């Protein structure tokens, strides 16, 4: 993955991952550590990208209110899903 700061494609993959499990990379010349989400609108979010996209899909596809989507999201994240 090229460095988003200096655009050099020769970066090193690190063994460490972020708290959400995303791969991290390092480029020694510019001394920046970054992850897969750096430079995207999802970088500062505290939830995984797949969960965010699922919530957006529910909101648009099923025409749910924001309150309904938030309730479904909380139940999914906490594991309290009742069938």
C-alpha positions in Angstrom: 0.0 0.0 0.0 1.6 3.3 -1.0 2.3 5.9 1.7 -0.6 8.4 1.8 1.8 11.2 3.0 4.7 11.0 0.5 3.0 8.7 -2.1 6.0 6.3 -2.2 4.8 2.7 -3.0 7.7 1.0 -1.1 6.3 0.7 2.4 6.7 -2.0 5.0 3.9 -3.9 6.5 3.9 -4.1 10.3 3.0 -7.0 12.5 0.8 -4.8 14.7 -2.8 -4.0 13.8 -5.2 -1.3 14.9 -7.8 -1.9 17.7 -10.3 -2.7 15.0 -8.0 -5.2 13.3 -6.8 -3.1 10.3 -3.3 -3.7 8.9 -0.7 -1.0 9.7 2.2 0.1 7.4 5.4 2.1 7.9 7.6 4.0 5.5 11.0 4.7 7.1 12.0 7.7 5.0 9.0 9.8 6.0 8.6 8.1 9.4 4.8 7.8 9.2 2.8 4.9 10.5 -0.6 4.5 8.9 -3.4 2.0 8.4 -5.7 0.8 5.6 -8.3 3.5 6.4 -5.9 6.5 6.4 -7.0 9.1 4.0 -10.6 7.8 3.7 -13.8 9.2 5.3 -13.8 6.1 7.6 -10.5 6.8 9.2 -11.8 8.5 12.4 -14.8 6.3 13.0 -14.7 4.0 16.0 -16.6 1.1 14.3 -15.6 -1.3 11.6 -16.3 -0.2 8.0 -18.5 -3.2 7.3 -20.8 -2.2 10.2 -21.0 1.4 9.1 -22.0 0.4 5.6 -24.5 -2.1 6.9 -26.2 0.7 8.9 -26.3 3.0 5.9 -27.8 0.2 3.8 -30.5 -0.5 6.4 -31.3 3.2 6.5 -31.7 3.6 2.8 -33.1 0.3 1.7 -35.7 -0.2 4.3 -36.6 3.5 4.8 -36.1 3.1 8.6 -35.9 6.1 10.9 -32.6 7.0 12.4 -33.9 5.9 15.8 -34.8 2.4 14.4 -31.4 2.0 12.8 -29.6 3.1 16.0 -31.6 0.5 18.0 -30.7 -2.3 15.5 -27.1 -1.2 15.5 -26.8 -1.2 19.3 -28.4 -4.7 19.5 -26.0 -6.0 16.8 -22.9 -4.6 18.5 -23.9 -5.7 22.0 -24.9 -9.2 20.8 -28.5 -8.9 22.1 -30.2 -9.9 18.9 -33.5 -11.7 19.4 -35.0 -13.8 16.7 
